[in-house]
Amino acid sequence: MPGDYTLSYHFFGINDDRNHFELFIDADGASDLATWQHHPRAAGAKHDRRWRFRRAKAHRRVYLGFSGPVSNNRGRLRILRQGKVHDRRKTGPQDSILVTL
């Protein structure tokens, strides 16, 4: 449904720099999911309760509820949290967002 979100952890391996969080947002109930990523080991990543997510390539809708191994040996996804998003941005889409969960 429009406004649904899923926060997932994409795990490749222990101490793997590719590990990251993915935020999937259902903007309209029909299109691919708006997708945002946070790489906690990236240079400049903050280690507090606020995470900076960067826009990523849109993902198929299946990822809103997907948990398990990703095809072609591309790690595993684990759902951490799901709920509703309330978009309070005053302007159009930006290349990063600040998320408080």
N, C-alpha and C positions, 0 to 999 in steps of 0.2 A: 504494500500500500504506500501511497505517497507519504513521505516523511519518515518512513522506517529507516533505521540504520543498524549496522552490525559492525562491531569493532572486533577484529580478528588478529591473531598473532601468526605470522608466516615464519615458520621455523625450518632452517636448513640443517643446522647442527650446532653443537656447543662451540661457543666463541667464533661463530661464522659471521662475518661482516654483512652477509646478505640477510640475516634475520631482521625482520621489521614488523611494525604494526600496520594494519590496513583498516581504513575506515570506509565502508561502503554505504552510500546514501541513495535511497530510492527517491528521485526528484519528482516523478510524475506517474508512477505505477505501471509504466509501459517500456520506457527506454532502458538502455544499459545503465548500470549503476555508476554514479559519480564516485570516483575512487581517489582516496588520499592516502599517503604513506608517511610514516615516521620511522626513521632509522636511528635507534637509540645510540648506536656506536659511531654515528657520523660526526665529523668535526663540527663543533659549535652546538651540538645537541644539548638542550637544557636538561638538567636532572632534578626537576621539581615537579609539581603537580600539573604544570602547563606544558603541553607538547605541541611543537610546531609540525603540522602536517603539510606536505607538498602534494600538489595535484599529480595524479598518475593517470595512466591510460584507463579509460572506462572498462569495467568488467561486466561479464554476463550476469544476468539476474540471479542465476543459481547461487552465486557467492553470498547472497543475503542470508542464506541458511546453510551454507556448506561448511563442513568440518571433516578433516581427514586428509589423506595423501593427495597431492596435486599431481596430475598426469605428467608423464615423461620425466619422472624422478626430480620434480621441482619443489621438493620440500613438503611440509604439512601445514595445514591451516587449523587453528583452534579458535573457536568463537569465545570471546571474553565477555562481551556485553552486547545486548540488543535493546532497542527502544525506539523512541520518536525523537526526531530532530526538529528544533524550532529555529529556522533561519532568521537571524536578526541583522544580517548585513544590510547596509544602507545603499550599497552600490552593487554593480554586477559582479560576476564571478572573478575571483582573484587567483593568483598562483599559490597562495598559502592561506591557511586558516588556523585559528587558535581554538583548541577544543578543551573544555573542562568537563570531566565526567565524574 
